[in-house]
């Protein structure tokens, strides 16, 4: 098993819903479901890795309030060296809708202060050498994003393959955000984007064509993954071969963090040197389990997926 690391946004998610219709200003509605949980792309990813039974490193920060202490407590020893910023912890309120969509209200909080110096102090290059690092929250972690070149240099020095999931830009996919993302992908081993992000980045309406366009902008040995929600996922291998995996039909409870959970399953399988199609199946299976269970479950451990692939 190659080493795994997560670098990026860990914050608090407060989930409420479903809300229908959207309330008028000055009114109040009652919803059936609420849940306070660890969130953010890196946070969701790490929780799924815990459930899959794989070892990993995580570099993140928190604010100096009760939420920050709660987040650190959730990760135990792994969060020992997380810096505590002199601001409140980032809070994201997710309002779910009956059709499975969701709306987020997020405070900036501690995430913009997360820096490369902090990441460098938390991750031991020797421990993660030869592994995979998921880099996430690019449009929320302002200080770190400004130092991405330094981070990519560090990854190259330690032979760490970077997998990028930027998340949705606060200002949308402006030309500036699109060009920045494409410049980051030039130094990444793996792109992990959803269907809309992939087409917005490339200007291609077809996700497979968009994936091919992204791959052309990345290193020759790169992998491009497109997360397609209820339609599963597709991937382009380093040699350009395409793989596609369908998603099982499930009763959706909560899709928040589905893409992050997919990332966890996919990268864990990739770190175990499983075939790319099996990596896709693992990511889809873990995400499908997560979005259809309450309280959230991630299904079987990675070892079970490995055993099944070897039969």
ABEGO torsion letter per residue (X at the ends): XBBBBBBEBBBBBBBBOBBOBBBBBGBBBBBABBBBBBBEAAAAAAAAAAAAGBBBBBBBBBBABAAAAAAAAAAEAAAAABBBBABBBBBBBBBBBAAGBBBBBBBAEAAAABBAAAAAAABBAAAABGBBBBBBGAAABAAAAAAAAAAAAAAAAAGBBBBBBAEBBAAEBBAAAAAAAAAAAAABABBBBBAAAAAAAAGBABAAAAAAAAAAABBAABBBBBBAEAAEBBBBBAAGBBBBBBBBBBBBABABGAAAAAAAAAAAAAAAGBBAAAAAAAAAAAAAAAAABOBBBAEBBAAAAAAAAAX
